[in-house]
């Protein structure tokens, strides 16, 4: 009988996985004594941050979502954008030649 994966619940509660596989985290220093912080700082602390990819890889493995690879997805999107640009340029030169 195979091993059943048991994801680490403490990691799963602290991070959210984006569609591309990046991990969003909350900021520290937000529980109390906020009146002493400037409004700009409080506003920035409300927004989630993206976890550093070196740590995110380990956390994804603990959560059981290690099949998601943000660097690979970003690379594939960049290649697709280059292909679209080349196709648009080729179409523009073909249209210019027919005139």
Protein Blocks (a to p, Z undefined) as FASTA:
>chain_A
ZZdddddfklmmmpccdfkopacdddehilgoklmpcfklmmmmmpccdddfklmmmmmm
mnopampcfklmmmmmmmmmmmmmmmmmmmmmmmmmmZZ
